[in-house]
Amino acid sequence: MDKLLINGGRRLEGEARISGAKNAALPILCAALLTDRGLALSNVPRLMDITTMGKLLAQMGVEVGSQENGCLTVRAAQIGNPVAPYELVKTMRASVLVLGPLLARCGSASVSLPGGCAIGARPVDQHLKGLQAMGATIAIEHGYMNATAKRLRGARIAMDLVTVTGTENLMTAATLAEGVTLLENAAREPEVADLARCLNAMGAKIEGAGSEVIRIQGVPSLAGAEHRVMPDRIETGTLLAATAAAGGRVRLAGAAPDTLAATLEKLRESGARIAAGSDSIEIEMAARPSAVSLSTAPYPGFATDMQAQFMALDCVARGTAVIAETIFENRFMHALELQRLGADITIQGHTALVRGVERLQGAKVMATDLRASASLVIAGLVAEGQTLVDRIYHLDRGYESLERKLAALGARIERVN
């Protein structure tokens, strides 16, 4: 099993290019189920989750091309098997995003209840309530969501809580529904807006994506399209946090600064100098960072997917930080591993108190989820001696060659088996 070996103590210098966003690419791949025409995508990241989604679509009968230079073509000319089996869904919660498109296109779907990272309960009740409001009949049987609908009907759906995948599932389903669908209390994440841009290029009629209310006028059918996946704001934030923790000067090309306002604000608060262009970000950190307190929140608040990386930064910062996690109840598991490196962290419920220390010490640590693995990499970059990060298959789910990008910036990091 692959591990990452890190020799800490190096400042980061140079330029890196940001990959396409996994959290945008996955729902867009599922949108290919809505049409019998081809969907040509570019800036698709080469990740384990993308491969898993490709396998899931292929077993339904979808033609999934080979991924080359970030380009991937998908065509669902026929869907012979509208089933998402447990064997594939258990490894990736985003597999639930096939439910809405399958139901809209085929009139039926059987999707295993999802798995993914063990960071807390992520129920799909909002997905099911919304689809039922649109006329679907859904039964949970033997661990599967079995749904049928002759044709979905437009409806006004007020979601009880903000859910990104719920918003995406209902939005894709509504594109082929009869009439108008209103999604209220919708997720405002940039990835939702990127999905809407792709769907509109396919002929959908969607307004308001990126706001709290999305209006979808159903159409009889969708066509093929070309779409470039948006840059990954979490990979961008991770590399920025790594630079702020380790010190140095880095330029990130192919980024989307307008999706990172909360992250950039906290980096400036830590003492980093930030210069943002239209599609690039430069960061310079000349001294030990200052402690940064934060509370996670749905977009445009501070992303829960950046909490672990900032905890790693706070471990070596001047001062004490209070980190409140409001999205997932089990998302402090990385704190125990950071403590193995010498971090001073106290957990009380959904709040972590991080007292910065001058330096961490290298040790063997284990990744527990995707973003936790990124936090351990950052901690390893600033720890004295060697840090060995185990179970990095979590990292490979969401970062394309993170160790290569960091090595190109001067970090002493390598993948070992």
PLY file of the C-alpha trace (Angstrom):
ply
format ascii 1.0
element vertex 417
property float x
property float y
property float z
element edge 416
property int vertex1
property int vertex2
end_header
0.00 0.00 0.00
1.37 3.42 -0.98
2.51 5.88 1.66
3.97 9.39 1.55
7.41 10.00 3.02
8.02 13.64 3.92
11.22 15.29 5.14
10.09 18.59 6.62
11.72 21.97 6.93
11.68 23.28 3.37
10.06 26.52 2.26
7.90 26.31 -0.86
8.88 28.27 -3.96
7.68 28.27 -7.57
4.52 27.73 -9.60
1.90 24.98 -9.71
-1.14 24.49 -11.94
-4.53 23.76 -10.42
-6.51 20.73 -11.60
-10.19 20.59 -12.42
-12.59 20.28 -9.49
-13.58 16.76 -8.50
-16.73 18.06 -6.82
-17.77 19.69 -10.09
-16.72 16.86 -12.42
-18.65 14.10 -10.63
-22.17 15.60 -10.93
-21.39 16.67 -14.51
-20.48 13.08 -15.39
-23.82 12.01 -13.94
-25.55 14.64 -16.09
-24.45 12.65 -19.15
-27.21 10.19 -18.20
-29.82 12.79 -19.18
-29.15 12.60 -22.93
-28.37 10.02 -25.62
-25.87 12.44 -27.13
-22.21 12.82 -26.21
-20.79 15.06 -23.51
-17.20 16.20 -24.16
-15.47 17.39 -21.00
-12.11 19.08 -20.50
-10.06 19.94 -17.39
-11.20 16.66 -15.80
-8.88 15.69 -12.91
-7.25 12.25 -12.94
-8.53 10.89 -9.64
-9.71 7.65 -8.11
-13.24 9.02 -7.67
-13.43 9.94 -11.37
-12.35 6.40 -12.28
-14.95 4.95 -9.91
-17.71 7.09 -11.43
-16.60 5.98 -14.89
-16.93 2.33 -13.84
-20.35 3.01 -12.36
-21.61 4.64 -15.57
-20.03 1.95 -17.76
-21.81 -0.87 -15.96
-25.09 0.93 -16.79
-24.22 0.76 -20.48
-22.70 4.24 -20.86
-19.79 4.67 -23.26
-16.93 6.19 -21.25
-13.86 7.16 -23.26
-10.24 7.07 -22.16
-9.13 10.12 -20.22
-6.31 11.93 -22.02
-4.82 15.32 -21.16
-7.79 16.14 -18.96
-10.32 15.36 -21.71
-13.06 12.77 -21.32
-16.03 11.92 -23.57
-19.14 10.25 -22.16
-22.20 9.08 -24.08
-25.28 7.37 -22.68
-26.83 6.34 -26.02
-28.65 3.57 -24.18
-28.98 2.82 -20.48
-29.52 -0.91 -20.18
-29.04 -1.22 -16.44
-30.21 1.78 -14.35
-28.66 0.34 -11.20
-25.87 1.68 -8.97
-24.62 -1.39 -7.04
-23.31 -1.37 -3.49
-19.87 -2.58 -4.58
-19.21 0.73 -6.35
-21.37 3.12 -4.33
-19.84 2.10 -0.99
-16.49 3.66 -1.92
-17.87 7.03 -2.99
-20.88 8.87 -1.64
-21.18 11.03 -4.78
-22.54 7.95 -6.57
-25.96 8.97 -5.24
-25.90 11.71 -7.91
-27.02 9.16 -10.54
-30.43 8.85 -8.86
-32.03 12.02 -10.24
-30.74 11.70 -13.83
-31.67 8.00 -14.05
-35.17 8.64 -12.75
-35.69 11.55 -15.17
-34.35 9.69 -18.22
-35.38 6.08 -17.60
-38.36 6.39 -15.29
-36.74 4.05 -12.78
-33.55 3.68 -10.78
-32.11 1.42 -8.13
-29.28 3.04 -6.20
-27.48 1.65 -3.19
-27.45 3.82 -0.11
-24.14 5.70 -0.24
-20.82 5.30 1.55
-17.66 7.42 1.25
-15.55 9.10 3.93
-16.39 8.30 7.56
-16.71 11.94 8.60
-20.25 11.76 9.89
-23.86 11.18 8.91
-24.72 12.51 5.47
-28.33 11.43 4.95
-30.09 11.47 1.58
-33.54 12.29 2.93
-33.60 15.70 1.21
-32.92 14.00 -2.14
-35.78 11.56 -1.61
-38.28 14.14 -0.31
-37.61 16.36 -3.30
-38.00 13.57 -5.84
-41.21 12.42 -4.13
-42.54 15.99 -4.39
-41.89 15.70 -8.14
-44.04 12.55 -8.33
-41.56 9.75 -7.76
-42.43 6.63 -5.81
-39.46 5.56 -3.68
-38.95 2.56 -1.44
-35.88 1.66 0.63
-35.40 -2.09 0.25
-32.40 -4.24 1.18
-30.10 -1.23 1.31
-31.23 0.20 -2.04
-33.29 3.23 -3.01
-35.75 1.91 -5.59
-37.45 4.79 -7.43
-40.01 4.94 -10.23
-41.84 7.75 -12.05
-43.59 7.78 -15.43
-42.48 11.38 -15.82
-41.40 13.74 -13.09
-43.46 16.90 -12.57
-42.22 20.32 -11.61
-42.69 21.24 -7.96
-41.78 23.82 -5.37
-39.22 22.19 -3.08
-38.05 23.91 0.10
-35.14 21.92 1.48
-34.94 21.61 5.26
-31.17 22.06 5.21
-28.57 23.13 2.69
-27.23 20.10 0.81
-24.91 20.29 -2.19
-25.54 16.81 -3.58
-29.24 17.15 -2.82
-29.42 20.40 -4.80
-27.49 18.81 -7.69
-29.61 15.64 -7.75
-32.89 17.57 -7.80
-31.63 20.12 -10.33
-30.58 17.44 -12.80
-33.85 15.54 -12.34
-35.88 18.72 -12.88
-34.29 19.46 -16.27
-36.52 16.78 -17.89
-39.54 17.19 -15.59
-42.84 18.52 -16.85
-43.28 22.17 -15.84
-41.32 24.42 -13.51
-39.35 23.34 -10.45
-38.30 25.79 -7.76
-35.50 24.71 -5.41
-35.54 26.86 -2.26
-32.74 26.91 0.32
-30.51 25.56 -2.44
-26.76 25.11 -2.02
-24.82 28.09 -3.39
-21.48 26.34 -3.98
-19.62 27.23 -7.20
-19.78 23.56 -8.21
-23.59 23.80 -8.33
-23.30 26.78 -10.67
-20.78 24.90 -12.83
-23.19 21.97 -13.18
-25.93 24.41 -14.21
-23.64 25.92 -16.86
-23.06 22.46 -18.31
-26.76 21.56 -18.22
-27.71 24.85 -19.90
-25.14 24.13 -22.63
-27.01 20.84 -23.13
-30.27 22.73 -23.60
-31.64 22.93 -20.07
-33.37 26.08 -18.79
-31.92 26.83 -15.37
-31.85 30.22 -13.65
-30.45 31.26 -10.30
-27.82 28.54 -9.77
-25.38 29.85 -7.18
-28.19 31.58 -5.27
-30.63 30.30 -2.65
-33.44 29.83 -5.18
-32.98 27.91 -8.43
-35.67 27.86 -11.12
-35.72 25.03 -13.64
-38.08 24.96 -16.61
-38.29 21.35 -17.73
-37.60 20.49 -21.38
-38.52 17.33 -23.37
-34.91 16.34 -24.03
-31.30 17.46 -23.77
-28.52 17.45 -26.36
-24.80 16.89 -26.18
-22.36 19.65 -25.29
-18.77 20.61 -24.59
-17.86 21.83 -21.12
-14.69 22.77 -19.25
-14.76 21.76 -15.57
-14.07 24.63 -13.16
-10.77 24.76 -11.19
-10.59 22.93 -7.87
-10.95 25.51 -5.11
-10.08 22.98 -2.39
-6.83 21.91 -4.06
-6.06 25.60 -4.47
-6.76 26.28 -0.80
-4.70 23.27 0.26
-1.60 24.46 -1.62
-2.09 27.97 -0.26
-2.39 26.67 3.31
0.72 24.53 2.81
2.68 27.61 1.71
1.38 29.66 4.62
2.45 26.94 7.06
5.84 26.16 5.53
6.70 29.68 4.37
7.80 30.72 0.91
6.38 32.22 -2.24
4.13 30.32 -4.65
2.06 31.16 -7.72
-0.95 29.02 -8.57
-2.04 29.12 -12.22
-5.42 28.02 -13.57
-7.16 28.93 -10.32
-10.51 30.62 -9.65
-9.87 33.26 -6.96
-13.50 34.42 -6.97
-14.53 31.06 -5.43
-12.09 31.38 -2.52
-13.03 34.60 -0.73
-13.38 33.04 2.76
-10.14 31.05 2.42
-8.14 34.03 1.14
-9.47 36.21 3.97
-8.24 33.71 6.59
-4.86 33.37 4.87
-4.40 37.14 5.01
-5.38 36.99 8.67
-2.57 34.46 9.20
-0.06 36.99 7.84
0.19 35.82 4.24
0.44 38.33 1.42
-2.06 37.43 -1.30
-2.28 38.79 -4.85
-5.15 37.45 -6.94
-5.47 37.79 -10.72
-8.35 36.68 -12.93
-7.14 33.07 -12.99
-4.10 33.01 -10.70
-3.16 33.52 -7.06
0.23 34.44 -5.60
0.99 33.90 -1.93
4.01 34.94 0.08
4.63 34.03 3.72
7.83 35.45 5.19
7.32 34.63 8.89
5.67 32.14 11.21
1.90 32.35 10.68
-0.47 33.88 13.19
-3.22 31.69 14.67
-6.50 31.80 12.74
-9.84 30.99 14.37
-12.70 29.87 12.11
-16.13 28.30 11.95
-17.17 26.17 8.99
-20.36 27.04 7.12
-22.06 26.40 3.77
-20.77 28.50 0.88
-19.96 31.38 0.82
-18.80 30.67 4.39
-15.56 28.91 5.29
-15.55 25.47 3.65
-15.59 22.37 5.85
-13.25 20.84 3.25
-10.57 23.40 4.30
-10.92 22.98 8.07
-8.33 20.21 8.47
-5.70 22.07 6.43
-6.09 25.20 8.55
-5.87 23.14 11.72
-2.46 21.94 10.49
-1.44 25.56 9.87
-2.66 26.58 13.34
-0.55 23.81 14.91
2.62 25.81 14.17
1.13 29.31 14.39
1.80 32.03 16.94
-1.08 32.10 19.39
-4.20 30.02 19.98
-7.00 29.28 17.52
-10.57 28.11 18.07
-11.95 25.96 15.24
-15.68 25.18 15.18
-16.95 22.43 12.85
-20.65 22.94 12.12
-21.14 20.68 9.08
-19.95 17.15 9.98
-19.87 15.68 13.46
-16.83 13.40 12.99
-14.49 15.77 11.20
-11.82 16.16 13.88
-10.32 12.68 13.49
-7.14 14.20 12.05
-6.54 15.98 15.38
-5.43 12.73 17.03
-2.88 12.12 14.27
-1.64 15.72 14.44
-1.09 15.18 18.18
1.27 12.34 17.28
3.41 14.98 15.55
3.47 17.10 18.71
0.46 19.35 18.11
-1.31 20.86 21.13
-5.00 20.33 20.37
-7.94 20.00 22.75
-11.30 18.79 21.40
-14.55 19.73 23.11
-17.55 18.53 21.13
-17.63 20.37 17.81
-14.85 22.77 18.80
-11.08 22.38 18.72
-8.67 24.56 20.68
-5.30 24.66 18.91
-2.32 26.15 20.73
0.49 26.76 18.28
3.91 25.22 18.94
7.20 26.35 17.42
7.77 23.09 15.61
6.25 19.67 15.08
8.21 16.41 15.10
8.04 13.80 12.35
6.30 10.48 13.07
4.21 7.77 11.44
0.60 8.90 10.99
-2.52 7.53 9.33
-5.04 9.33 7.13
-8.67 8.85 8.16
-10.40 10.70 5.32
-9.66 12.81 2.25
-9.06 16.23 3.80
-7.48 14.75 6.93
-4.79 13.27 4.69
-4.08 16.74 3.27
-3.70 18.16 6.79
-1.15 15.47 7.66
0.84 16.27 4.51
0.94 19.97 5.49
1.99 19.06 9.03
4.70 16.80 7.63
6.07 19.66 5.54
6.73 21.72 8.68
7.77 18.89 11.05
11.37 18.15 12.00
12.64 14.88 10.58
10.61 12.31 8.65
6.85 11.93 8.55
5.28 8.83 7.01
1.61 9.22 6.02
-0.22 5.90 5.66
-3.54 5.13 3.90
-3.07 7.82 1.26
-5.68 6.19 -0.97
-7.90 8.78 0.71
-5.66 11.50 -0.74
-5.84 9.99 -4.22
-9.62 10.31 -4.17
-9.43 14.10 -4.27
-5.95 15.33 -5.25
-4.24 14.81 -8.58
-0.54 14.13 -7.93
-0.37 16.37 -4.86
3.05 15.04 -3.92
4.44 15.84 -7.39
3.15 19.40 -7.24
4.63 19.91 -3.78
7.94 18.35 -4.86
8.07 20.76 -7.80
7.71 23.58 -5.25
10.74 22.32 -3.34
9.18 20.00 -0.77
11.04 16.78 0.03
8.15 14.38 -0.45
7.85 11.07 -2.26
5.46 8.19 -2.67
6.77 4.91 -1.28
5.36 1.40 -1.15
0 1
1 2
2 3
3 4
4 5
5 6
6 7
7 8
8 9
9 10
10 11
11 12
12 13
13 14
14 15
15 16
16 17
17 18
18 19
19 20
20 21
21 22
22 23
23 24
24 25
25 26
26 27
27 28
28 29
29 30
30 31
31 32
32 33
33 34
34 35
35 36
36 37
37 38
38 39
39 40
40 41
41 42
42 43
43 44
44 45
45 46
46 47
47 48
48 49
49 50
50 51
51 52
52 53
53 54
54 55
55 56
56 57
57 58
58 59
59 60
60 61
61 62
62 63
63 64
64 65
65 66
66 67
67 68
68 69
69 70
70 71
71 72
72 73
73 74
74 75
75 76
76 77
77 78
78 79
79 80
80 81
81 82
82 83
83 84
84 85
85 86
86 87
87 88
88 89
89 90
90 91
91 92
92 93
93 94
94 95
95 96
96 97
97 98
98 99
99 100
100 101
101 102
102 103
103 104
104 105
105 106
106 107
107 108
108 109
109 110
110 111
111 112
112 113
113 114
114 115
115 116
116 117
117 118
118 119
119 120
120 121
121 122
122 123
123 124
124 125
125 126
126 127
127 128
128 129
129 130
130 131
131 132
132 133
133 134
134 135
135 136
136 137
137 138
138 139
139 140
140 141
141 142
142 143
143 144
144 145
145 146
146 147
147 148
148 149
149 150
150 151
151 152
152 153
153 154
154 155
155 156
156 157
157 158
158 159
159 160
160 161
161 162
162 163
163 164
164 165
165 166
166 167
167 168
168 169
169 170
170 171
171 172
172 173
173 174
174 175
175 176
176 177
177 178
178 179
179 180
180 181
181 182
182 183
183 184
184 185
185 186
186 187
187 188
188 189
189 190
190 191
191 192
192 193
193 194
194 195
195 196
196 197
197 198
198 199
199 200
200 201
201 202
202 203
203 204
204 205
205 206
206 207
207 208
208 209
209 210
210 211
211 212
212 213
213 214
214 215
215 216
216 217
217 218
218 219
219 220
220 221
221 222
222 223
223 224
224 225
225 226
226 227
227 228
228 229
229 230
230 231
231 232
232 233
233 234
234 235
235 236
236 237
237 238
238 239
239 240
240 241
241 242
242 243
243 244
244 245
245 246
246 247
247 248
248 249
249 250
250 251
251 252
252 253
253 254
254 255
255 256
256 257
257 258
258 259
259 260
260 261
261 262
262 263
263 264
264 265
265 266
266 267
267 268
268 269
269 270
270 271
271 272
272 273
273 274
274 275
275 276
276 277
277 278
278 279
279 280
280 281
281 282
282 283
283 284
284 285
285 286
286 287
287 288
288 289
289 290
290 291
291 292
292 293
293 294
294 295
295 296
296 297
297 298
298 299
299 300
300 301
301 302
302 303
303 304
304 305
305 306
306 307
307 308
308 309
309 310
310 311
311 312
312 313
313 314
314 315
315 316
316 317
317 318
318 319
319 320
320 321
321 322
322 323
323 324
324 325
325 326
326 327
327 328
328 329
329 330
330 331
331 332
332 333
333 334
334 335
335 336
336 337
337 338
338 339
339 340
340 341
341 342
342 343
343 344
344 345
345 346
346 347
347 348
348 349
349 350
350 351
351 352
352 353
353 354
354 355
355 356
356 357
357 358
358 359
359 360
360 361
361 362
362 363
363 364
364 365
365 366
366 367
367 368
368 369
369 370
370 371
371 372
372 373
373 374
374 375
375 376
376 377
377 378
378 379
379 380
380 381
381 382
382 383
383 384
384 385
385 386
386 387
387 388
388 389
389 390
390 391
391 392
392 393
393 394
394 395
395 396
396 397
397 398
398 399
399 400
400 401
401 402
402 403
403 404
404 405
405 406
406 407
407 408
408 409
409 410
410 411
411 412
412 413
413 414
414 415
415 416
